[in-house]
Amino acid sequence: MDGGVGATYVNDGGSIGVAYSHTDNVYGIPLRLATLPGQDQEAPRIALKQDRIDGRAEINANGSLIDKIAFRMGYADYQHSELEPDGSVGTTFYNKGIEARFELAQADRGGWKGVTGAQMVIRDFNVVGDEAFLPKNSSAQVGFFTLQQYESGPWNLEAGARFEHSRITSKPDASQPQFFNGRLSFDTFSAALGAMYEFSPQWKFGVNVSRTARAPAAEELLANGPHAGTEAFEVGDPTLRPESVWSAEAILRGHGSRFSFEASAYHSWFKDFIFDARTGAVVDGLPEYQLGQANARFYGFEVQGDYTLAEFGDWKLKAEALADYVHADIDSFGPAPRIPPLRVQGGLELSSWKWDFKANVERVTGQNRVAPNEDPTPGYTLANVEVSWRPWGRDKPLSVLLSANNLFDVNARRHASYLKDYAPLAGRDIRATIRLEI
């Protein structure tokens, strides 16, 4: 059951609104596969409840310095329980949190504008049951940020900075001696500079340089137990330090009446990169993953575009393509875990006011650059087709879809997935859908 209510008031001076929603559902999740011979396979059901409140307010200051003042907040009280076949409750996850953000938007002064503000996040998290891989813990984070932008002729310049203070408190009970008990605090600072130059009406080239840092998450610091979501026994490290990285990126963008194109390449140098690596041990029937950190280097690229091949009457034939690749190494360790290999995708789309015909092919190469205790993943090719019909036209709410994914029923496994060795992607999937948007 889902329900909600909301109200908003708007006038020339600004707006204020609040919304409440409630969710109460019981549903099944895909079969939880066994990881070892002789292990039972589970098909759990989930009982989920959530209450959520969202609020937003804006004041149109229209001043010479401040153009707008904005405030947003969200509060959620969430829990879900895994139900055993007999209906009894197994493990229950509790997550309660609030996030608030305050912004001052500057007035445009000769091409210079920006946003400055503060953000606060507070979260209480707890897991109760046999699969409690974290202790009861609370996280508090406060950040102060500014983003400045200047436009002049063909140039667009941006600069940003953020300071963040994080505090994580672990509160295990007396029956959980395996967990860290105490409080950890971190201060991080991030900054970035970027420039974009429009060297013709259709083409832009940009460069970004940044130094960013993040504090370790509670899951990275405190985990010590079986995590059903990843089918792994996760072991955190409360001595982890903040992770920082220097990055450089180059971007080329173009568009025209018949095409769009974007390509980017990046190189990142990490200090104290946080990663979880498979140790080779098996604990409670699950592979063990240990959190650690070391310096690392990542580089890669992404390119995508589309081109209109032909137009005849109301019909348009368009080709689309993309490719992406990342290379990652960790000092004194080797290739980083679960890094996806080269991916290339291409497709054709024939569309009109009432019809869309789409076909695409995705080729993912094999990944043989693997971390210690990690298995290589074979490459695969997926073919997908889709036909959609809008009986009342493109802008109307009714559409009928017939789609076939993984048309040739290939065995495909995502190298980035913890579950890839025993849970491949879905096989051939043919479905019909009727969609009505009101």
C-alpha positions in Angstrom: 0.0 0.0 0.0 1.3 3.4 -0.9 -0.3 6.8 -0.1 0.6 10.4 0.3 -0.6 14.0 0.6 1.0 17.3 -0.1 0.4 21.1 -0.3 2.2 24.0 -1.8 1.7 27.8 -1.6 3.1 30.0 -4.4 3.1 33.7 -4.9 5.4 36.3 -6.4 7.6 36.4 -3.3 8.4 32.7 -3.4 6.9 29.3 -2.4 6.5 26.9 0.4 5.4 23.3 0.3 5.3 20.1 2.3 4.5 16.4 1.4 4.0 13.2 3.4 4.1 9.7 2.0 3.6 6.3 3.5 4.6 2.9 2.1 3.6 -0.5 3.6 4.3 -3.5 1.3 5.1 -7.2 1.4 6.8 -8.6 -1.7 9.1 -11.4 -2.8 12.7 -10.9 -4.0 14.7 -13.1 -6.5 16.0 -16.4 -5.3 19.1 -16.0 -3.0 21.5 -18.5 -4.5 23.6 -20.9 -2.6 27.3 -20.0 -2.6 28.6 -23.4 -1.5 27.7 -27.0 -2.3 25.0 -28.3 0.1 23.9 -24.9 1.2 20.2 -24.1 1.2 18.8 -21.6 -1.3 16.4 -19.0 0.0 13.5 -17.2 -1.6 12.8 -14.6 1.1 9.9 -12.1 1.3 10.3 -8.6 2.4 7.9 -6.6 4.7 8.7 -2.9 4.1 7.4 0.2 5.9 8.4 3.8 5.4 7.1 7.2 6.4 8.6 10.2 4.6 8.2 14.0 5.0 9.7 16.4 2.4 9.6 20.2 2.7 10.8 23.0 0.5 10.7 26.8 0.7 12.1 29.6 -1.5 12.2 33.3 -1.2 12.6 35.5 -4.3 14.9 38.2 -2.8 15.6 39.8 -6.2 18.4 41.8 -4.6 21.5 43.1 -6.2 23.6 40.6 -4.4 21.2 37.7 -3.4 18.6 36.6 -6.0 17.0 33.7 -4.1 17.1 32.0 -0.7 16.2 28.3 -0.7 15.7 25.6 2.0 15.0 21.9 1.5 14.7 19.1 3.9 13.7 15.4 4.0 13.0 13.0 6.8 12.5 9.3 6.4 11.8 6.5 8.9 12.4 3.2 7.0 12.5 -0.4 8.0 12.3 -3.8 6.3 12.2 -7.3 7.6 13.1 -10.5 5.9 10.3 -13.0 6.4 11.0 -16.8 6.7 8.9 -19.3 4.8 6.7 -19.8 8.0 6.1 -16.0 8.2 8.5 -15.4 11.1 10.8 -12.4 11.0 14.5 -13.0 10.3 16.7 -10.0 10.0 15.3 -6.4 10.3 16.9 -3.3 9.0 16.1 0.1 10.5 17.2 3.4 8.9 16.0 6.8 10.2 17.5 10.0 8.8 17.1 13.7 8.1 18.8 15.8 5.4 18.6 19.6 5.2 20.1 22.0 2.7 20.2 25.8 2.8 21.3 27.8 -0.3 21.9 31.5 -1.2 21.8 32.0 -4.9 23.7 35.1 -6.1 22.3 37.6 -8.5 23.9 37.6 -12.0 26.5 40.4 -12.0 28.0 40.8 -15.4 28.1 37.1 -16.1 29.2 36.1 -12.6 26.7 34.0 -10.5 26.9 31.3 -7.9 25.4 29.4 -5.0 26.7 29.2 -1.4 25.2 27.2 1.3 25.3 24.5 4.0 24.1 20.9 4.2 23.4 18.6 7.1 22.8 14.9 7.2 21.9 12.8 10.3 21.3 9.0 10.1 20.6 6.3 12.6 21.0 2.7 11.3 20.6 -0.7 12.9 20.4 -4.3 11.9 18.7 -6.9 14.2 18.9 -10.6 13.5 21.3 -13.3 12.2 22.6 -11.2 9.3 23.5 -8.1 11.4 26.7 -7.2 9.6 26.8 -3.7 11.2 26.3 -2.6 14.8 23.8 0.0 15.7 25.4 3.3 14.6 24.7 6.9 13.9 26.2 9.3 11.4 26.2 13.1 11.4 27.6 15.2 8.7 27.7 19.0 8.1 29.1 20.7 5.1 29.7 24.2 3.8 30.0 24.8 0.0 30.2 27.3 -2.7 30.0 27.1 -6.5 30.9 30.1 -8.6 30.4 30.5 -12.4 31.6 33.2 -14.8 30.5 33.5 -18.5 32.2 35.8 -20.9 31.9 35.4 -24.6 33.0 31.9 -25.6 34.3 31.2 -22.1 32.5 29.5 -19.2 34.6 29.2 -16.0 33.6 27.4 -12.8 35.1 27.0 -9.3 33.9 25.2 -6.3 34.9 24.3 -2.8 33.4 22.3 0.1 34.4 21.6 3.7 32.8 18.7 5.5 32.9 17.4 9.1 31.7 13.9 9.7 31.1 12.0 12.9 30.3 8.3 13.2 29.3 6.6 16.5 29.2 2.9 16.8 27.0 1.5 19.6 27.1 -2.3 19.6 25.2 -4.1 22.4 26.7 -6.6 24.8 26.0 -9.5 22.5 28.2 -8.0 19.7 31.8 -8.0 20.9 33.0 -8.3 17.3 32.1 -4.7 16.5 34.1 -1.5 17.1 32.7 0.5 20.0 33.3 4.2 20.0 33.3 7.5 18.0 35.2 8.5 14.9 35.5 12.0 13.4 36.8 13.2 10.0 37.4 16.6 8.4 37.7 16.8 4.6 38.1 19.6 2.0 37.5 19.5 -1.7 38.0 22.0 -4.5 37.6 22.1 -8.3 38.3 24.4 -11.2 36.9 24.0 -14.7 36.9 25.9 -18.0 34.8 25.4 -21.1 35.6 27.2 -24.4 33.1 27.4 -27.3 35.3 27.5 -30.3 32.4 27.3 -32.8 28.6 27.6 -32.4 28.4 23.8 -32.4 31.5 22.7 -30.5 32.9 23.1 -27.0 36.1 21.9 -25.3 36.5 21.8 -21.6 39.1 20.9 -18.9 38.4 20.2 -15.2 40.9 19.8 -12.4 39.8 18.8 -8.9 41.1 17.7 -5.6 38.3 15.9 -3.7 38.2 14.0 -0.4 35.6 11.9 1.4 35.3 10.4 4.8 35.0 6.6 5.1 31.3 5.4 5.3 29.9 3.6 8.3 29.7 0.4 6.3 33.4 0.6 5.5 34.5 1.3 9.0 32.2 -0.9 11.1 31.1 -3.9 9.0 31.9 -7.3 10.5 29.5 -10.0 9.4 27.4 -11.6 6.6 25.8 -9.1 4.2 22.9 -10.7 2.3 22.7 -8.0 -0.3 26.2 -8.8 -1.6 26.4 -12.5 -0.5 29.7 -11.6 1.3 31.1 -11.7 4.7 32.3 -8.1 5.1 35.0 -7.0 7.4 35.5 -3.2 7.8 38.4 -1.3 9.3 37.8 1.4 11.9 41.4 2.8 11.3 40.6 3.9 7.8 41.6 7.4 6.9 39.8 9.8 4.6 40.3 9.1 0.9 41.5 11.9 -1.4 42.1 12.1 -5.2 43.5 14.6 -7.7 41.7 14.3 -11.1 42.1 15.8 -14.5 39.4 15.5 -17.2 39.1 16.8 -20.8 35.7 17.0 -22.5 34.6 17.6 -26.1 31.0 18.3 -27.0 29.3 18.9 -30.3 25.8 19.1 -31.7 24.0 20.0 -34.8 20.7 19.6 -36.6 21.4 15.9 -37.3 23.9 14.9 -34.6 25.1 15.1 -31.0 28.5 14.0 -29.7 30.3 14.0 -26.4 33.7 12.5 -25.5 35.6 12.6 -22.2 38.9 11.3 -20.9 40.1 11.4 -17.3 43.0 10.4 -15.1 42.8 10.2 -11.3 45.5 9.8 -8.6 44.2 8.5 -5.3 45.8 8.8 -1.9 44.4 6.2 0.6 41.9 4.8 -1.9 39.4 2.7 0.1 38.5 -0.7 -1.4 37.3 -4.1 -0.3 39.2 -7.2 -1.5 38.4 -10.8 -1.5 40.7 -12.6 1.0 40.2 -16.1 -0.3 38.7 -17.2 3.0 35.1 -18.5 3.5 33.3 -17.4 6.7 29.8 -18.6 7.5 29.5 -20.1 4.0 30.3 -16.7 2.4 33.4 -15.3 0.7 35.2 -12.9 3.0 35.9 -9.3 1.9 38.4 -7.1 3.8 38.3 -3.3 3.7 41.7 -1.7 3.2 43.3 1.4 1.6 46.3 2.2 -0.5 47.3 4.7 -3.2 45.8 4.0 -6.6 45.6 5.3 -10.2 42.5 5.3 -12.5 42.2 6.4 -16.1 39.6 5.9 -18.8 37.3 7.4 -21.4 33.7 7.6 -22.4 32.3 8.5 -25.8 28.7 8.7 -27.1 26.8 10.2 -29.9 23.8 9.9 -32.2 23.2 10.8 -35.9 20.0 11.1 -37.9 20.4 8.9 -40.9 17.2 9.8 -42.8 13.9 11.6 -42.4 10.9 10.8 -44.6 7.5 12.2 -43.8 6.8 11.8 -40.1 9.5 9.1 -39.8 13.0 9.6 -38.5 15.8 7.0 -38.6 18.6 7.6 -36.0 21.8 5.7 -35.1 23.2 5.8 -31.6 26.5 4.5 -30.2 28.6 4.7 -27.0 31.8 3.2 -25.6 33.5 3.4 -22.2 36.6 1.9 -20.5 38.4 2.2 -17.2 41.9 1.0 -16.1 42.6 0.9 -12.4 45.6 -0.2 -10.4 46.2 -0.2 -6.6 49.8 0.2 -5.3 51.3 -3.1 -4.0 48.0 -4.9 -4.7 47.4 -5.0 -8.5 44.3 -4.4 -10.5 41.4 -2.9 -8.5 38.6 -5.3 -7.7 35.4 -5.5 -9.8 36.5 -3.0 -12.5 34.2 -3.4 -15.6 35.9 -4.1 -19.0 35.6 -2.2 -22.3 31.9 -1.8 -23.3 30.7 -0.9 -26.8 27.0 -0.4 -27.6 25.2 0.6 -30.8 21.6 0.8 -32.0 19.1 2.0 -34.5 15.8 3.8 -33.8 13.0 4.3 -36.3 10.3 6.6 -34.9 7.2 8.5 -35.8 4.3 10.3 -34.1 2.7 6.9 -33.1 5.5 4.3 -33.4 9.0 3.6 -32.1 11.1 0.6 -33.3 14.4 0.2 -31.5 17.2 -2.3 -31.7 20.6 -2.3 -30.0 23.5 -4.5 -29.4 25.8 -4.3 -26.4 29.3 -5.9 -26.5 31.2 -6.3 -23.3 34.7 -7.7 -23.6 36.1 -10.3 -21.2 37.8 -9.0 -18.1 41.1 -10.7 -17.5 42.8 -8.0 -15.4 41.5 -9.2 -12.1 42.4 -8.6 -8.5 43.9 -11.3 -6.2 41.3 -14.1 -5.5 39.0 -12.7 -8.2 37.8 -14.8 -11.1 38.0 -13.5 -14.8 34.7 -12.8 -16.5 34.0 -13.9 -20.1 32.8 -11.4 -22.6 29.3 -11.4 -24.0 27.0 -9.8 -26.5 23.4 -8.8 -25.7 20.8 -8.0 -28.4 17.6 -6.1 -27.4 14.6 -5.0 -29.5 11.5 -2.9 -28.6 8.4 -1.8 -30.3 6.1 0.9 -28.8 2.8 2.2 -30.1 1.1 5.4 -29.0 -2.5 5.2 -30.4 -3.2 8.8 -29.5 0.2 10.2 -30.5 3.5 11.1 -28.9 2.2 13.6 -26.4 -0.7 11.5 -25.1 -0.6 9.4 -21.9 -1.2 5.9 -23.4 1.5 3.6 -24.8 1.8 -0.1 -25.6 5.2 -1.7 -25.5 6.5 -5.1 -26.7 10.2 -5.8 -25.8 12.7 -8.6 -25.9 15.9 -8.3 -23.9 18.8 -10.7 -24.3 17.2 -11.9 -27.4 19.6 -14.8 -28.0 19.6 -16.0 -24.3 23.3 -15.6 -23.8 25.1 -16.2 -20.5 26.1 -12.7 -19.4 27.8 -11.8 -16.1 28.7 -8.2 -14.9 32.3 -8.2 -13.6 31.4 -5.3 -11.3 28.9 -7.5 -9.4 29.7 -9.3 -6.1 27.2 -12.0 -7.3 28.5 -12.5 -10.8 30.1 -16.0 -10.2 26.7 -17.6 -9.3 24.1 -15.1 -10.4 24.2 -14.1 -14.1 22.1 -11.5 -15.8 18.6 -12.5 -16.7 18.2 -14.7 -19.8 15.8 -14.1 -22.7 13.0 -11.8 -21.4 10.0 -11.0 -23.6 7.3 -8.8 -22.1 4.3 -6.7 -23.1 3.5 -3.5 -21.2 0.6 -1.0 -21.2 1.6 2.3 -19.7 -0.9 5.1 -18.8 0.5 8.3 -17.4 -1.9 10.6 -15.7 
